[in-house]
Amino acid sequence: MSPRVLLFTGKGGVGKTTAAAATATLAARRGLKTLIVSTDTAHSLADALGAEPGEIAPGLHLHQVDTQKTMERHWGDLRDYARGLLAELGLDEITSEEITVLPGAEEVIALLELREHARSGTWDVIVVDCAPTAETLRLLALPEALDWHMTRLMPMGRRLMKFVSPLVRGVAHVTAPGDDVMNAAERFHRGLLEVRELLTGDHASVRLVLTPEAVVLAEARRTLTSLNLYGYRVDAVIANRVFPAGGADEWRDQWVAAQSRLLDEARESFAPLPVHVVPYLPAEPVGKDALAAVGEVIYAGSDPFAAPAVEPPLRFSADELTLSLPGADRADVDLARKADELIVTAGPYRRILALPSALARRGISGAVLRDGVLRVRFSSGAESDIASGADDPDRTRRE
């Protein structure tokens, strides 16, 4: 059976690492075999838990990514080729070693290791402390974006390399990638697709962490829209550092009133998702006991490890595509059709959807965004509205 996978993200500084660590600690104390990992290069999980990687409590394991070892184990051919190419260009071994660890590699490796842990059958719950929202969105969009390019370029690249390899060697005096490198790239591609399948599946969901501040709330709303655009389910919101009501301090009373208004706004914005409230604690929760207590407060009266109750954001029927885009404004959403693909833009983010064959042959009769749901209707006739030019995709109307 697949483990329950929970991803935590939010604006930097809102307490997402604390929420993730508290959830993992609570899971272990409830008898669930739990793994907690991080895609955040800051690696503050160990500081929050007050422990080094390994089994840090009965049933609770903390994992920290070793980028170098993982790259060598799974994608050594890619690394070896890159090092050899840089050496041929005249760079020394140490410089080549440093350059081949690309920016962002650690986050990607963390996702690929997450897939391995999920397939191992060892864990009941896997908790992922993600990077702040912007980095997380780029990371979660990567598998599908890479798939779009790999599907189109890899077959062509293999054929092209057979012809240009001698030319590259003779003119540029460097070695062109061979089949071993191409195979490694394809394994890397398949691994990312399996990560996406895991994280958009029925046992995975994202939890948004925020503090009741106007700027943070605005970003969390945009993040919810973007996560839905890419097909990731959000099943809860955690409002952290909320001042408790009461007391005679005028300064704190003003904060309580302001936060109360923003919490009401958050409940309205994220409905029907639950908004779990964590009070402003008298001290920073560090260590397993303090974090377990926070976990009990977050999920009081609910089961945080049950399968997500929310539907997948993207659904297909016989003649309609439905995509949940909560919080999206009509002016920020654009829709275009190119061949058998649907291009959906929501604010600064864009997703290219490959249509099922039954719908790809049909034209679009209309599209409407209403109550945070985009519905694209397909006609019963042939694909009359598909644009023939790659640079001029047919744009469907918004009602």
C-alpha positions as CSV (number, residue, x, y, z in Angstrom):
1,M,0.0,0.0,0.0
2,S,1.2,3.5,-0.8
3,P,2.3,5.7,2.1
4,R,0.4,8.8,3.0
5,V,2.6,11.7,1.6
6,L,2.2,15.2,3.1
7,L,4.0,18.2,1.7
8,F,4.3,21.4,3.7
9,T,5.0,24.8,2.0
10,G,4.4,28.5,2.7
11,K,6.1,31.8,2.5
12,G,9.5,31.9,4.1
13,G,9.4,32.4,7.9
14,V,5.8,31.4,8.5
15,G,6.7,28.2,10.4
16,K,6.3,25.5,7.7
17,T,9.3,23.5,9.0
18,T,7.7,23.5,12.5
19,A,4.3,22.4,11.1
20,A,6.0,19.6,9.1
21,A,8.1,18.4,12.1
22,A,5.1,18.6,14.4
23,T,3.0,16.5,12.0
24,A,5.7,13.9,11.6
25,T,6.3,13.6,15.3
26,L,2.6,13.2,16.0
27,A,2.4,10.4,13.3
28,A,5.2,8.5,15.0
29,R,3.6,8.8,18.4
30,R,0.4,7.4,16.9
31,G,2.3,4.3,15.9
32,L,2.8,5.1,12.2
33,K,6.2,4.4,10.7
34,T,7.2,7.9,9.7
35,L,9.9,9.5,7.5
36,I,10.5,13.2,7.3
37,V,12.6,14.7,4.5
38,S,13.3,18.2,3.2
39,T,13.6,19.7,-0.2
40,D,14.7,23.0,1.4
41,T,18.4,23.5,1.2
42,A,18.4,25.4,4.5
43,H,18.1,22.0,6.2
44,S,16.5,23.4,9.3
45,L,14.6,20.2,10.1
46,A,17.4,18.8,12.2
47,D,17.5,22.1,14.2
48,A,13.8,22.0,14.8
49,L,13.8,18.3,15.9
50,G,17.0,18.7,17.9
51,A,18.5,15.6,16.3
52,E,20.9,14.4,13.6
53,P,19.6,12.4,10.6
54,G,18.6,8.8,11.3
55,E,16.1,7.2,13.7
56,I,15.5,10.1,16.0
57,A,12.6,8.6,18.0
58,P,10.7,5.3,17.9
59,G,9.1,5.0,14.5
60,L,10.4,8.5,13.4
61,H,13.3,8.8,10.9
62,L,14.9,12.0,9.7
63,H,16.5,11.9,6.2
64,Q,18.9,14.4,4.7
65,V,19.7,14.3,1.0
66,D,23.3,13.5,-0.1
67,T,23.3,15.0,-3.6
68,Q,26.8,13.7,-4.5
69,K,26.1,10.1,-3.6
70,T,22.7,9.9,-5.1
71,M,23.9,11.4,-8.4
72,E,26.8,8.9,-8.5
73,R,24.5,6.0,-7.7
74,H,21.7,6.7,-10.2
75,W,23.0,9.1,-12.8
76,G,26.7,8.5,-12.8
77,D,26.8,8.4,-16.6
78,L,25.5,11.9,-16.8
79,R,28.0,13.1,-14.2
80,D,30.9,11.3,-15.9
81,Y,30.1,12.8,-19.3
82,A,29.7,16.3,-17.9
83,R,33.1,16.0,-16.0
84,G,34.8,14.6,-19.1
85,L,33.4,17.3,-21.3
86,L,34.6,20.0,-18.9
87,A,38.0,18.4,-18.7
88,E,38.2,18.4,-22.5
89,L,37.4,22.2,-22.4
90,G,40.5,22.6,-20.1
91,L,38.9,22.9,-16.6
92,D,40.7,21.1,-13.8
93,E,39.1,18.2,-11.9
94,I,38.0,20.2,-8.8
95,T,36.3,22.9,-10.8
96,S,34.6,20.3,-13.0
97,E,33.3,18.5,-9.8
98,E,31.8,21.7,-8.5
99,I,30.2,22.8,-11.7
100,T,28.5,19.4,-12.3
101,V,26.5,19.9,-9.1
102,L,24.0,22.3,-10.7
103,P,21.9,24.9,-8.8
104,G,18.7,23.3,-7.7
105,A,20.0,19.7,-8.0
106,E,19.6,19.0,-4.3
107,E,15.8,19.8,-4.4
108,V,15.4,17.6,-7.5
109,I,17.4,14.7,-5.9
110,A,15.2,15.0,-2.8
111,L,12.1,14.4,-4.9
112,L,13.7,11.4,-6.6
113,E,14.8,9.9,-3.3
114,L,11.2,10.5,-2.1
115,R,10.0,8.2,-4.9
116,E,12.4,5.5,-3.7
117,H,11.3,5.8,-0.1
118,A,7.6,5.6,-1.2
119,R,8.3,2.5,-3.3
120,S,10.2,0.7,-0.5
121,G,7.0,-0.2,1.5
122,T,8.8,0.8,4.7
123,W,6.7,3.8,5.6
124,D,3.2,4.6,6.6
125,V,3.6,8.4,6.4
126,I,6.2,10.5,4.6
127,V,6.3,14.2,5.5
128,V,8.1,16.6,3.2
129,D,9.3,20.0,4.4
130,C,9.3,21.9,1.1
131,A,11.2,25.1,0.2
132,P,9.3,28.4,0.3
133,T,6.4,28.7,-2.1
134,A,8.1,30.1,-5.2
135,E,10.8,27.5,-5.2
136,T,8.3,24.7,-4.4
137,L,6.1,25.7,-7.4
138,R,9.0,25.7,-9.8
139,L,10.1,22.3,-8.4
140,L,6.7,20.7,-8.7
141,A,6.2,22.1,-12.2
142,L,9.5,20.6,-13.3
143,P,8.5,16.9,-14.0
144,E,5.7,17.9,-16.4
145,A,7.7,20.7,-18.1
146,L,10.7,18.3,-18.6
147,D,8.3,15.6,-20.0
148,W,7.1,18.1,-22.6
149,H,10.6,18.7,-23.8
150,M,11.9,15.2,-23.5
151,T,9.0,13.6,-25.4
152,R,9.7,15.9,-28.3
153,L,13.5,16.2,-28.2
154,M,14.9,12.9,-27.1
155,P,13.9,10.7,-30.1
156,M,15.2,13.5,-32.4
157,G,18.3,13.9,-30.3
158,R,19.2,10.2,-30.6
159,R,18.9,10.2,-34.4
160,L,20.8,13.5,-34.6
161,M,23.7,12.3,-32.5
162,K,24.5,9.5,-34.9
163,F,25.2,12.0,-37.6
164,V,26.8,14.9,-35.8
165,S,29.0,13.0,-33.3
166,P,32.0,12.8,-35.8
167,L,31.5,16.5,-36.7
168,V,31.4,17.5,-33.0
169,R,34.6,15.6,-32.3
170,G,36.4,16.9,-35.4
171,V,35.4,20.5,-35.2
172,A,34.7,21.3,-31.6
173,H,37.2,18.7,-30.3
174,V,34.8,17.5,-27.6
175,T,33.0,14.2,-27.2
176,A,29.3,14.0,-28.1
177,P,27.0,12.2,-25.7
178,G,26.6,8.5,-26.5
179,D,23.8,6.0,-25.8
180,D,24.8,5.6,-22.2
181,V,24.3,9.3,-21.5
182,M,21.0,9.3,-23.4
183,N,19.8,6.3,-21.4
184,A,20.8,8.0,-18.2
185,A,18.8,11.1,-19.2
186,E,15.8,9.0,-20.0
187,R,16.0,7.3,-16.6
188,F,16.2,10.7,-15.0
189,H,13.1,11.7,-17.0
190,R,11.1,8.6,-16.0
191,G,12.1,9.1,-12.4
192,L,10.6,12.6,-12.3
193,L,7.4,11.4,-14.0
194,E,7.1,8.8,-11.3
195,V,7.5,11.5,-8.7
196,R,4.7,13.5,-10.2
197,E,2.5,10.4,-10.3
198,L,3.2,9.9,-6.6
199,L,2.6,13.5,-5.6
200,T,-0.6,13.9,-7.6
201,G,-2.0,10.5,-6.6
202,D,-4.7,9.6,-4.1
203,H,-2.4,9.3,-1.1
204,A,-0.6,12.7,-1.4
205,S,-1.6,16.2,-0.6
206,V,-0.1,19.6,0.2
207,R,-0.7,21.7,3.3
208,L,-0.3,25.5,3.2
209,V,1.2,27.2,6.2
210,L,0.6,30.9,6.7
211,T,0.5,33.5,9.4
212,P,-2.5,35.9,9.6
213,E,-0.9,38.8,7.8
214,A,-2.2,40.5,4.6
215,V,0.9,39.9,2.5
216,V,1.2,36.3,3.6
217,L,-2.4,35.5,3.0
218,A,-2.3,37.0,-0.5
219,E,0.6,34.8,-1.4
220,A,-1.1,31.7,0.1
221,R,-4.1,32.4,-2.1
222,R,-2.0,32.6,-5.2
223,T,-0.1,29.4,-4.2
224,L,-3.4,27.5,-3.8
225,T,-4.4,28.5,-7.4
226,S,-1.0,27.6,-8.8
227,L,-0.8,24.2,-7.0
228,N,-4.3,23.3,-8.4
229,L,-3.2,24.4,-11.9
230,Y,-0.3,21.9,-11.7
231,G,-2.7,19.1,-10.4
232,Y,-1.6,19.0,-6.7
233,R,-4.3,18.6,-4.1
234,V,-4.3,21.0,-1.1
235,D,-6.2,19.4,1.8
236,A,-5.6,21.9,4.6
237,V,-4.3,25.3,5.7
238,I,-2.4,25.9,8.9
239,A,-2.6,29.4,10.4
240,N,0.4,29.8,12.6
241,R,1.3,32.3,15.4
242,V,-2.2,33.5,16.2
243,F,-2.5,35.7,19.3
244,P,-5.1,34.3,21.8
245,A,-7.9,36.6,22.7
246,G,-8.1,38.1,26.2
247,G,-5.8,40.3,28.3
248,A,-5.7,44.0,29.0
249,D,-2.8,44.9,26.7
250,E,-4.0,47.4,24.1
251,W,-1.1,46.6,21.7
252,R,-1.9,42.9,21.8
253,D,-5.7,43.5,21.5
254,Q,-5.0,45.4,18.3
255,W,-3.1,42.4,16.9
256,V,-5.9,40.0,18.0
257,A,-8.5,42.1,16.2
258,A,-6.4,42.4,13.0
259,Q,-5.6,38.7,13.0
260,S,-9.2,37.8,13.6
261,R,-10.3,39.7,10.5
262,L,-7.6,38.0,8.4
263,L,-8.5,34.6,9.8
264,D,-12.1,35.1,8.8
265,E,-10.9,36.2,5.3
266,A,-8.7,33.1,5.2
267,R,-11.6,30.7,6.1
268,E,-13.7,32.4,3.3
269,S,-10.9,32.2,0.8
270,F,-9.9,28.6,1.4
271,A,-13.4,27.1,2.0
272,P,-14.2,24.3,2.1
273,L,-10.6,23.4,3.2
274,P,-10.1,23.3,7.0
275,V,-8.0,26.1,8.5
276,H,-6.1,24.8,11.5
277,V,-5.1,27.5,14.0
278,V,-1.9,27.3,16.0
279,P,-1.7,29.9,18.9
280,Y,1.4,32.1,19.3
281,L,3.5,30.0,21.8
282,P,5.4,31.4,24.7
283,A,8.6,29.7,23.4
284,E,9.9,28.3,20.2
285,P,8.9,24.6,19.9
286,V,12.2,22.7,19.6
287,G,12.6,19.0,20.2
288,K,10.3,16.1,19.8
289,D,8.1,16.6,22.9
290,A,7.4,20.2,22.1
291,L,6.7,19.4,18.5
292,A,4.3,16.6,19.4
293,A,2.3,19.0,21.6
294,V,2.1,21.4,18.7
295,G,0.9,18.6,16.4
296,E,-1.9,17.8,18.9
297,V,-3.0,21.5,18.8
298,I,-2.9,21.7,15.0
299,Y,-5.1,18.7,14.4
300,A,-7.3,18.7,17.5
301,G,-10.3,16.4,16.8
302,S,-9.2,15.4,13.2
303,D,-7.2,12.7,11.6
304,P,-4.3,14.3,9.8
305,F,-3.2,11.1,8.1
306,A,-6.5,10.0,6.5
307,A,-6.6,10.0,2.7
308,P,-7.3,13.5,1.3
309,A,-11.0,14.2,1.0
310,V,-10.6,16.8,-1.8
311,E,-11.0,15.7,-5.4
312,P,-8.1,15.9,-7.9
313,P,-8.0,19.4,-9.4
314,L,-8.0,18.1,-13.0
315,R,-10.9,15.9,-14.2
316,F,-12.0,14.7,-17.6
317,S,-15.5,13.6,-18.6
318,A,-16.8,12.4,-22.0
319,D,-17.1,16.0,-23.3
320,E,-15.6,18.3,-20.7
321,L,-12.4,19.2,-18.9
322,T,-12.7,20.6,-15.4
323,L,-9.8,22.3,-13.6
324,S,-10.2,23.7,-10.1
325,L,-8.5,27.2,-9.9
326,P,-9.7,28.5,-6.5
327,G,-9.1,32.2,-6.1
328,A,-8.3,32.7,-9.8
329,D,-9.6,35.9,-11.4
330,R,-11.1,35.8,-14.8
331,A,-8.7,38.5,-16.1
332,D,-5.7,36.4,-15.0
333,V,-6.8,33.1,-16.7
334,D,-6.1,32.5,-20.3
335,L,-6.7,29.4,-22.5
336,A,-5.2,28.4,-25.8
337,R,-5.4,25.3,-28.0
338,K,-2.4,24.0,-30.0
339,A,-2.8,20.7,-31.8
340,D,-3.7,18.1,-29.1
341,E,-2.6,20.3,-26.2
342,L,-4.5,22.8,-24.1
343,I,-2.4,25.7,-22.7
344,V,-3.8,27.1,-19.4
345,T,-2.3,30.2,-17.9
346,A,-3.2,31.4,-14.4
347,G,-1.4,34.6,-13.4
348,P,2.4,34.0,-13.9
349,Y,2.1,30.2,-14.2
350,R,1.3,28.2,-17.3
351,R,0.6,24.5,-17.8
352,I,0.5,22.6,-21.1
353,L,-2.1,19.8,-20.8
354,A,-1.9,16.8,-23.3
355,L,-5.6,16.1,-24.0
356,P,-6.8,12.5,-24.0
357,S,-7.2,11.1,-27.5
358,A,-11.0,11.1,-27.3
359,L,-11.0,14.9,-26.7
360,A,-7.9,15.8,-28.8
361,R,-9.9,15.0,-32.0
362,R,-12.7,17.3,-31.0
363,G,-13.0,21.1,-31.2
364,I,-13.7,23.4,-28.2
365,S,-17.3,24.7,-28.0
366,G,-16.7,27.0,-25.0
367,A,-14.9,27.7,-21.8
368,V,-16.1,29.3,-18.6
369,L,-14.5,30.2,-15.2
370,R,-17.0,30.3,-12.5
371,D,-16.7,29.9,-8.7
372,G,-13.1,29.0,-9.0
373,V,-13.6,26.2,-11.5
374,L,-12.6,26.3,-15.2
375,R,-14.8,24.2,-17.4
376,V,-13.8,23.6,-21.0
377,R,-16.5,22.0,-23.2
378,F,-15.7,20.0,-26.3
379,S,-17.9,19.8,-29.3
380,S,-19.2,16.6,-30.8
381,G,-17.7,17.4,-34.2
382,A,-14.2,17.2,-35.5
383,E,-11.3,19.4,-34.3
384,S,-12.5,22.5,-36.1
385,D,-10.8,24.9,-33.8
386,I,-7.3,23.5,-33.7
387,A,-4.7,25.9,-34.9
388,S,-2.3,24.7,-37.6
389,G,0.5,27.1,-36.8
390,A,2.7,26.4,-33.8
391,D,3.2,30.1,-33.1
392,D,-0.5,31.0,-33.4
393,P,-2.5,28.7,-31.2
394,D,-6.2,29.1,-31.4
395,R,-7.5,31.0,-28.3
396,T,-10.8,29.9,-26.9
397,R,-13.2,32.4,-25.4
398,R,-13.7,33.1,-21.7
399,E,-17.3,33.5,-20.7
